[in-house]
């Protein structure tokens, strides 16, 4: 295993896909797409003055 944390994470992801690099990339792309969708939902909530409007104590 590599010593850098990011390289260790890559090694774990590939290992979880039984060494299949194509499968590991597919899994990472799917996770990235999900995170992007969640980020868009967050942007939409903020734009509509959701729970993150100025002065809200939701995050405190």
N, CA, C and O atoms as CSV, one atom per row, in Angstrom:
chain,resi,resn,atom,element,x,y,z
A,1,UNK,N,N,0.837,-1.186,0.000
A,1,UNK,CA,C,0.000,0.000,0.000
A,1,UNK,C,C,0.880,1.246,0.000
A,1,UNK,O,O,2.016,1.226,0.473
A,2,UNK,N,N,0.336,2.315,-0.534
A,2,UNK,CA,C,1.047,3.586,-0.579
A,2,UNK,C,C,0.946,4.288,0.759
A,2,UNK,O,O,0.100,3.947,1.586
A,3,UNK,N,N,1.805,5.263,0.972
A,3,UNK,CA,C,1.823,5.936,2.258
A,3,UNK,C,C,0.917,7.162,2.305
A,3,UNK,O,O,0.490,7.552,3.392
A,4,UNK,N,N,0.606,7.785,1.166
A,4,UNK,CA,C,-0.236,8.982,1.166
A,4,UNK,C,C,-1.696,8.593,1.348
A,4,UNK,O,O,-2.152,7.603,0.775
A,5,UNK,N,N,-2.441,9.377,2.154
A,5,UNK,CA,C,-3.852,9.039,2.414
A,5,UNK,C,C,-4.695,8.923,1.145
A,5,UNK,O,O,-5.513,8.010,1.040
A,6,UNK,N,N,-4.514,9.825,0.178
A,6,UNK,CA,C,-5.322,9.749,-1.034
A,6,UNK,C,C,-5.000,8.488,-1.828
A,6,UNK,O,O,-5.891,7.892,-2.433
A,7,UNK,N,N,-3.759,8.086,-1.831
A,7,UNK,CA,C,-3.384,6.855,-2.531
A,7,UNK,C,C,-3.950,5.644,-1.807
A,7,UNK,O,O,-4.352,4.672,-2.447
A,8,UNK,N,N,-3.985,5.693,-0.484
A,8,UNK,CA,C,-4.584,4.604,0.287
A,8,UNK,C,C,-6.071,4.507,-0.028
A,8,UNK,O,O,-6.604,3.406,-0.167
A,9,UNK,N,N,-6.742,5.643,-0.141
A,9,UNK,CA,C,-8.168,5.637,-0.465
A,9,UNK,C,C,-8.389,5.030,-1.847
A,9,UNK,O,O,-9.317,4.245,-2.041
A,10,UNK,N,N,-7.547,5.388,-2.796
A,10,UNK,CA,C,-7.660,4.828,-4.146
A,10,UNK,C,C,-7.460,3.322,-4.106
A,10,UNK,O,O,-8.211,2.574,-4.733
A,11,UNK,N,N,-6.453,2.878,-3.373
A,11,UNK,CA,C,-6.191,1.441,-3.258
A,11,UNK,C,C,-7.392,0.712,-2.656
A,11,UNK,O,O,-7.744,-0.377,-3.111
A,12,UNK,N,N,-8.027,1.306,-1.632
A,12,UNK,CA,C,-9.200,0.683,-1.003
A,12,UNK,C,C,-10.378,0.614,-1.966
A,12,UNK,O,O,-11.091,-0.389,-2.012
A,13,UNK,N,N,-10.583,1.680,-2.736
A,13,UNK,CA,C,-11.696,1.703,-3.692
A,13,UNK,C,C,-11.497,0.632,-4.760
A,13,UNK,O,O,-12.428,-0.107,-5.079
A,14,UNK,N,N,-10.298,0.546,-5.308
A,14,UNK,CA,C,-10.020,-0.467,-6.330
A,14,UNK,C,C,-10.161,-1.863,-5.732
A,14,UNK,O,O,-10.711,-2.760,-6.371
A,15,UNK,N,N,-9.670,-2.049,-4.519
A,15,UNK,CA,C,-9.788,-3.359,-3.871
A,15,UNK,C,C,-11.251,-3.735,-3.641
A,15,UNK,O,O,-11.625,-4.902,-3.763
A,16,UNK,N,N,-12.079,-2.739,-3.306
A,16,UNK,CA,C,-13.497,-3.037,-3.069
A,16,UNK,C,C,-14.200,-3.436,-4.361
A,16,UNK,O,O,-15.289,-4.010,-4.328
A,17,UNK,N,N,-13.577,-3.131,-5.502
A,17,UNK,CA,C,-14.113,-3.525,-6.818
A,17,UNK,C,C,-13.335,-4.720,-7.366
A,17,UNK,O,O,-13.299,-4.940,-8.577
A,18,UNK,N,N,-12.712,-5.491,-6.472
A,18,UNK,CA,C,-11.946,-6.689,-6.835
A,18,UNK,C,C,-10.853,-6.400,-7.861
A,18,UNK,O,O,-10.587,-7.220,-8.740
A,19,UNK,N,N,-10.227,-5.241,-7.746
A,19,UNK,CA,C,-9.122,-4.879,-8.630
A,19,UNK,C,C,-9.555,-4.367,-9.995
A,19,UNK,O,O,-8.706,-4.088,-10.842
A,20,UNK,N,N,-10.846,-4.240,-10.225
A,20,UNK,CA,C,-11.370,-3.795,-11.517
A,20,UNK,C,C,-11.334,-2.262,-11.578
A,20,UNK,O,O,-12.177,-1.596,-10.978
A,21,UNK,N,N,-10.361,-1.711,-12.300
A,21,UNK,CA,C,-10.230,-0.253,-12.394
A,21,UNK,C,C,-11.444,0.380,-13.051
A,21,UNK,O,O,-11.898,1.444,-12.631
A,22,UNK,N,N,-11.968,-0.270,-14.080
A,22,UNK,CA,C,-13.151,0.252,-14.762
A,22,UNK,C,C,-14.336,0.302,-13.793
A,22,UNK,O,O,-15.077,1.285,-13.774
A,23,UNK,N,N,-14.515,-0.726,-13.009
A,23,UNK,CA,C,-15.582,-0.759,-12.018
A,23,UNK,C,C,-15.392,0.305,-10.943
A,23,UNK,O,O,-16.355,0.935,-10.504
A,24,UNK,N,N,-14.150,0.502,-10.523
A,24,UNK,CA,C,-13.864,1.521,-9.510
A,24,UNK,C,C,-14.175,2.915,-10.053
A,24,UNK,O,O,-14.762,3.738,-9.351
A,25,UNK,N,N,-13.789,3.178,-11.288
A,25,UNK,CA,C,-14.099,4.473,-11.889
A,25,UNK,C,C,-15.601,4.663,-12.031
A,25,UNK,O,O,-16.117,5.750,-11.772
A,26,UNK,N,N,-16.298,3.622,-12.438
A,26,UNK,CA,C,-17.759,3.707,-12.569
A,26,UNK,C,C,-18.380,4.042,-11.218
A,26,UNK,O,O,-19.250,4.910,-11.133
A,27,UNK,N,N,-17.945,3.367,-10.173
A,27,UNK,CA,C,-18.477,3.616,-8.833
A,27,UNK,C,C,-18.205,5.051,-8.394
A,27,UNK,O,O,-19.083,5.705,-7.832
A,28,UNK,N,N,-17.001,5.539,-8.647
A,28,UNK,CA,C,-16.662,6.913,-8.271
A,28,UNK,C,C,-17.476,7.937,-9.052
A,28,UNK,O,O,-17.885,8.962,-8.507
A,29,UNK,N,N,-17.710,7.655,-10.331
A,29,UNK,CA,C,-18.535,8.562,-11.136
A,29,UNK,C,C,-19.965,8.600,-10.622
A,29,UNK,O,O,-20.577,9.667,-10.582
A,30,UNK,N,N,-20.505,7.459,-10.232
A,30,UNK,CA,C,-21.858,7.416,-9.687
A,30,UNK,C,C,-21.955,8.199,-8.378
A,30,UNK,O,O,-22.916,8.935,-8.155
A,31,UNK,N,N,-20.961,8.035,-7.527
A,31,UNK,CA,C,-20.941,8.777,-6.270
A,31,UNK,C,C,-20.843,10.271,-6.554
A,31,UNK,O,O,-21.521,11.073,-5.912
A,32,UNK,N,N,-20.002,10.645,-7.512
A,32,UNK,CA,C,-19.845,12.052,-7.864
A,32,UNK,C,C,-21.155,12.631,-8.391
A,32,UNK,O,O,-21.523,13.752,-8.039
A,33,UNK,N,N,-21.860,11.878,-9.232
A,33,UNK,CA,C,-23.146,12.344,-9.755
A,33,UNK,C,C,-24.146,12.556,-8.621
A,33,UNK,O,O,-24.893,13.534,-8.631
A,34,UNK,N,N,-24.165,11.653,-7.650
A,34,UNK,CA,C,-25.069,11.799,-6.514
A,34,UNK,C,C,-24.716,13.039,-5.701
A,34,UNK,O,O,-25.604,13.786,-5.292
A,35,UNK,N,N,-23.433,13.261,-5.467
A,35,UNK,CA,C,-23.012,14.442,-4.711
A,35,UNK,C,C,-23.355,15.729,-5.452
A,35,UNK,O,O,-23.759,16.712,-4.831
A,36,UNK,N,N,-23.197,15.731,-6.773
A,36,UNK,CA,C,-23.560,16.906,-7.561
A,36,UNK,C,C,-25.056,17.178,-7.479
A,36,UNK,O,O,-25.466,18.336,-7.394
A,37,UNK,N,N,-25.879,16.128,-7.505
A,37,UNK,CA,C,-27.330,16.295,-7.391
A,37,UNK,C,C,-27.690,16.863,-6.016
A,37,UNK,O,O,-28.547,17.741,-5.916
A,38,UNK,N,N,-27.047,16.371,-4.967
A,38,UNK,CA,C,-27.306,16.885,-3.629
A,38,UNK,C,C,-26.883,18.349,-3.516
A,38,UNK,O,O,-27.566,19.148,-2.876
A,39,UNK,N,N,-25.764,18.696,-4.133
A,39,UNK,CA,C,-25.300,20.076,-4.119
A,39,UNK,C,C,-26.284,20.995,-4.836
A,39,UNK,O,O,-26.546,22.107,-4.377
A,40,UNK,N,N,-26.823,20.537,-5.951
A,40,UNK,CA,C,-27.823,21.325,-6.670
A,40,UNK,C,C,-29.074,21.523,-5.815
A,40,UNK,O,O,-29.669,22.600,-5.833
A,41,UNK,N,N,-29.477,20.497,-5.069
A,41,UNK,CA,C,-30.629,20.631,-4.175
A,41,UNK,C,C,-30.338,21.654,-3.077
A,41,UNK,O,O,-31.214,22.433,-2.701
A,42,UNK,N,N,-29.127,21.648,-2.573
A,42,UNK,CA,C,-28.734,22.613,-1.554
A,42,UNK,C,C,-28.763,24.025,-2.116
A,42,UNK,O,O,-29.284,24.937,-1.474
A,43,UNK,N,N,-28.204,24.219,-3.320
A,43,UNK,CA,C,-28.239,25.531,-3.966
A,43,UNK,C,C,-29.675,26.004,-4.156
A,43,UNK,O,O,-29.979,27.176,-3.931
A,44,UNK,N,N,-30.554,25.102,-4.566
A,44,UNK,CA,C,-31.958,25.461,-4.782
A,44,UNK,C,C,-32.616,25.861,-3.466
A,44,UNK,O,O,-33.380,26.826,-3.426
A,45,UNK,N,N,-32.330,25.138,-2.398
A,45,UNK,CA,C,-32.907,25.454,-1.095
A,45,UNK,C,C,-32.438,26.825,-0.610
A,45,UNK,O,O,-33.222,27.598,-0.060
A,46,UNK,N,N,-31.166,27.114,-0.817
A,46,UNK,CA,C,-30.624,28.402,-0.395
A,46,UNK,C,C,-31.230,29.519,-1.235
A,46,UNK,O,O,-31.572,30.575,-0.703
A,47,UNK,N,N,-31.367,29.299,-2.535
A,47,UNK,CA,C,-31.928,30.311,-3.423
A,47,UNK,C,C,-33.380,30.626,-3.055
A,47,UNK,O,O,-33.844,31.748,-3.255
A,48,UNK,N,N,-34.092,29.638,-2.520
A,48,UNK,CA,C,-35.489,29.835,-2.140
A,48,UNK,C,C,-35.631,30.336,-0.707
A,48,UNK,O,O,-36.743,30.467,-0.196
A,49,UNK,N,N,-34.487,30.619,-0.056
A,49,UNK,CA,C,-34.538,31.100,1.327
A,49,UNK,C,C,-34.883,30.002,2.301
A,49,UNK,O,O,-35.617,30.216,3.265
A,50,UNK,N,N,-34.354,28.833,2.046
A,50,UNK,CA,C,-34.612,27.676,2.903
A,50,UNK,C,C,-34.026,27.861,4.290
A,50,UNK,O,O,-33.851,28.993,4.742
A,51,UNK,N,N,-33.726,26.784,4.960
A,51,UNK,CA,C,-33.278,26.855,6.352
A,51,UNK,C,C,-31.912,27.505,6.530
A,51,UNK,O,O,-31.440,27.641,7.658
A,52,UNK,N,N,-31.276,27.904,5.448
A,52,UNK,CA,C,-29.933,28.475,5.543
A,52,UNK,C,C,-29.933,29.987,5.366
A,52,UNK,O,O,-28.874,30.583,5.170
A,53,UNK,N,N,-31.099,30.615,5.431
A,53,UNK,CA,C,-31.149,32.055,5.228
A,53,UNK,C,C,-30.398,32.775,6.359
A,53,UNK,O,O,-30.175,32.204,7.426
A,54,UNK,N,N,-30.025,33.991,6.119
A,54,UNK,CA,C,-29.222,34.789,7.057
A,54,UNK,C,C,-29.872,34.826,8.443
A,54,UNK,O,O,-31.065,35.099,8.574
A,55,UNK,N,N,-29.089,34.553,9.446
A,55,UNK,CA,C,-29.579,34.631,10.804
A,55,UNK,C,C,-30.160,33.333,11.326
A,55,UNK,O,O,-30.529,33.256,12.498
A,56,UNK,N,N,-30.250,32.325,10.503
A,56,UNK,CA,C,-30.814,31.061,10.947
A,56,UNK,C,C,-29.871,30.369,11.914
A,56,UNK,O,O,-28.652,30.433,11.762
A,57,UNK,N,N,-30.438,29.716,12.897
A,57,UNK,CA,C,-29.647,28.992,13.891
A,57,UNK,C,C,-29.575,27.498,13.571
A,57,UNK,O,O,-29.093,26.720,14.393
A,58,UNK,N,N,-30.043,27.088,12.398
A,58,UNK,CA,C,-30.101,25.676,12.051
A,58,UNK,C,C,-28.729,25.027,12.093
A,58,UNK,O,O,-28.597,23.889,12.545
A,59,UNK,N,N,-27.715,25.726,11.633
A,59,UNK,CA,C,-26.372,25.155,11.562
A,59,UNK,C,C,-25.551,25.404,12.810
A,59,UNK,O,O,-24.389,25.000,12.860
A,60,UNK,N,N,-26.098,26.041,13.799
A,60,UNK,CA,C,-25.317,26.383,15.006
A,60,UNK,C,C,-25.625,25.455,16.130
A,60,UNK,O,O,-25.063,25.593,17.217
